[in-house]
Amino acid sequence: MIFIAPLSITNSFQMALAASGSGSSGSSSENRVQFDLVDEPGRWFKNVAGDITNSGTQSLAVGTPGVRVDFNIRSNTVHTVTSLIFPQNAQGMPFDQPKASKSSQSVTLQTPGLYVFTCKVHPYMFGAVIVDDPQTQGLDLGENISLVNGITVPTSSDLATRLLRTFFIATAPSNWQDYRQSTWHVTYPNVDIRIAGGAVVNLPTVLNARYGNDIALEAPFDPSTAGVGKVWVDTQFELTKNKSKPGTATKIDTTTWDIERKVALPSINMNNPHNMWTDRDQKLIYQTQWFDSKLTVFDAATGKLVKNISVGESPAHVMTRTDTDQVHVTLNGEEAVVELAPKATGIQREIPMQKEGEPESHPHAHWMSSDGQKMVTPNAFSADSTLYSFDSDSIEAKPTTGAIPIATGMMPDDSKYYVANLLDSTISVIDMDENSTTFGQVIKTINLIENYDPISGAITGPVGALPIQTPVSPNGKYMVTANTLTATITIVDTATDEVVTMLGCDAGCHGVQFGAKNGGGYYAYVASKFSNSLLVVDADPNNDGNVSDAKIAGRILLTASSTTAKDDTITGNAGMGGQGVLATPIPYNGWVQNLPATLKSQLTSEQQNPIGQ
Ligand SMILES: [Cu+2]
């Protein structure tokens, strides 16, 4: 589809944009762009020239062929500058770094068209540069764009405009879904763009025609059946008064669905809290600071700081071993998992996730086996997965999976595990049966975009583009996956490893964890980065193992109420940035059996032994 709109931009205005995109240190005639890489929500690639289109994004720059783009890291942790999208066959592309670092980067862009840079550690950090040929009408997006994983599509395609829309939502907090409002407005730069076939179209006209605008938001509602215990959500982008870094952990009481507490921890300037787990007694919350180097421990009941431990660069996810209660934290900015003593009383060792001489792994969201003997990691940089055995203290398999593996899920009987490959929109199924001839091998690849036509945008069945967290239900019947590009939740039947159904999600759909439902069964809690609501998914309402009747059972507003306990005053991005989720008591096989008796007694006998052992 091509939309022709009246020109609203002239070549002289384009030149003005190009000049305003130049760095503060450069003269107005210098063809130069400067991005600071920071940990401020939305503005992760911050154009030092500011919001050049007056649309809310500070992550867009415009230059002309030969533009020099500088990237300066101004953050507490390491990053990469990686070309996610670039004009097909563009000179010097793709641009990447094999290892994350704090050092500045610079690239010169010659070929006109659209370039989007990301960080492979934090793959929703986006900075875009349009290299515009001043001789043509409209800002040049180019004929075709290539993605770093090899996909090439016309700039007029649905995939191209969907990615553009995601860029403008992700990078402008004013474009996030605020469920205190009844409608959701997205502001795009009011510019004309030149796309495939030389067509010149108005950007907001195209995006509004394809995806709508001022979309009605469903009012939050409580599930009719209570949960068991508490749900914690990392509202990673919420801002508070007494610290410079973003993020709170939000605690929900699932018996009332009230927001019970917000933990900001201003005393340690807690920075981008990303993912959580708890100890056997469910008394401590282990909290990673993903844009930093710390694992924080706080008291689950009071929110009080227990300790703040330096573990390494960009700690992403944390889980415990069921047999020892040791704590394992992935170092997404490095190549190892840190092992800590029970209750995180101290670091015991670093476990490399690759062998000597192999490419650096940079693991993100690992999973631990129910027997405590295995750990699996998705290795964001080496496009594979490590299957590590504590028993043999060795890497037993390292199958290639896909582009930017980001999260894992595992069967409760440790028979197989799943790896979500973010950029490929696939899930690799890996055999864990030690008696099998295919142990440690990919036995199936689930294509989550099989029912999606990237050119026309036609969707003919369940679709999940850019999948992230993907846990398996505690009873092993199904897997729930959060997909960030399509804002959908896909559900896979683990007996067939086929996608059975799809539910709608929010912008930046990201985190999933299971919690027990009162009286039997489970809820999957789904958090979204660019929204302030948490979805409560009942994937199997009648608990018969068939998920074709999956439904959204509730939508919880994540903003503080007058009764919410707080350790700081909320000042912005209220309830936004939903990422890691943790439901306590932990319902997963292996962990659930170790719960204190008072918590176990709140569960049905089936929930206490989810696979009947
Ligand atoms: Cu990063």
Residues whose N, C-alpha, C, O or C-beta is under 5 A from the ligand:
A	BS01	CU	V78 H79 T80 C119 V121 H122
